[in-house]
Amino acid sequence: MTKKIMTPLDKAGPYVKACKKSKKPYPRYRKDFVYPMTDNIVYIRIPKNASSSILAAERYQRRARDQKPRKDSRWGVNIEKADFSQIKWALVLTRNPFDRTVSCYRNRMKGIGGRNKEVRKRMRPAFMSRIKTFPEFVEVVRNIPDDYADEHYRSQSWFVEKIPSTTNICYIDVSEISEKWPIVLDLLEWDKETSLPHRRNSRSDTEPLKRQKLINEYYKDERVIDMVRERYKKDFELFGYSEEVSDY
């Protein structure tokens, strides 16, 4: 009798069950998502939301002020242990879930945008490296709750919910980051001359015409659209994004 080969979707269920039984749901996953910019202002890094651009701008700012470069490029603080007691503002860049899901698939699974093919081996859980198509990717992601999900496809609301109610939040959509860059400079107390670096493929993927083209290409199947709506329901509601693909 031929042994059935388990697909990534077949493995998603057992993976989640194993995580629930474990005392450490995602022990290997990164948690350093809180980046202190001043004594009372932090940047919450949400993967796939222009985070590389913000951190690159911070490095340029330090050089412009003749400050020593940080020894560790991963200088963020564990979001589950961060002390917000003195924090007045948190900068959060958000992204339409339809856009972000496509960007994650293209960048992390297909190696588009400066990533080589080895990057899919680093997607977690490991069985995701066998995913071949976008619908398959969305279906697997839908079946993995945030607490056990890789940070690149974890809900944006998961990060925001870690911020206490005593901290003010400045939300900026990544598609508007260029025009609202002066707001970021004021909030982070950076020099007015600090420019916004466009890293990897985020710039082209968030330009209106390119974004619309990608959405039309990847969301032809209503079932895929429904799965994204279901998986990222909190994101659509919290950030006020329309659940209609036709609106983009």
Residue, then its C-alpha position, 0 to 999 in steps of 0.5 A: m500500500t502506497k504511503k500518503i505524502m502529507t501536504p503542508l496543509d495536512k501538517a498544519g493541524p498536528y503542528v498547532k496541536a503540538c504547539k498547544k501542548s508545549k509550554k513554549p508555543y513558538p520558542r524559536y520565533r523572534k520577539d524583538f519587535v519594540y525599538p526604542m527611538t527616544d526615552n518615551i517613543v518606540y517603534i513597533r516593528i511589524p514584518k512586511n510593513a516597511s520595517s527595513s526602511i524605518l530601521a535603515a533611516e534610524r541608522y542614517q540618522r545616527r550617522a548624521r548626528d555622529q552617534k556610534p552605530r549600534k553593535d547589534s542590528r537586532w537591538g529591539v526589545n522582546i515585545e512580551k517583556a517590554d517596559f512601556s511605563q515611560i512610553k508616551w507614543a508608539l509608531v505603528l505602520t499598518r498594511n492592507p491584509f490583502d497587500r501584506t499577504v501577497s507581499c509575504y508570499r512573493n518575498r518569503m516563498k518566491g524569493i522576489g524582492g532581494r531574497n534568494k531561494e534559501v529564504r523559504k527554508r527559514m519560514r516557520p514552521a519548516f513544512m511551509s517550504r514545500i508550498k507551491t502556490f498562493p492559494e495553498f499558502v493562504e490556506v495553510v496560513r489560515n489554519i495557523p493561529d497567531d501565537y504559533a505563526d511566523e512573524h511575517y504572516r502573523s496578524q498585525s493586531w497581534f503586535v498592537e494588542k501588546i501595547p498597553s492602553t496608556t500608550n498613544i499609538c500613531y498609525i500610518d499606512v505603508s502606502e502613505i508613508s512617503e507623503k506622511w514621512p514628515i509626521v514620522l520625523d516629528l514623532l521620532e524627533w529626527d532631523k528634517e533632512t532625514s530621507l526615507p530609504h526604500r528597501r528591498n521590494s516594498r516600494s514597488d509593491t506599495e505603489p498604486l499601479k503595482r499594488q492593483k496589478l498584484i491584487n488582480e493577479y493573486y485574488k482571482d479566486e473568491r475562496v482565496i479572498d474569503m480565507v484572507r478575510e477570515r484569517y485577518k478579520k481583526d486587522f480589517e476591523l482594527f485598522g479600518y481596511s475594506e474587505e472588498v478587493s475591488d476597493y483597491 
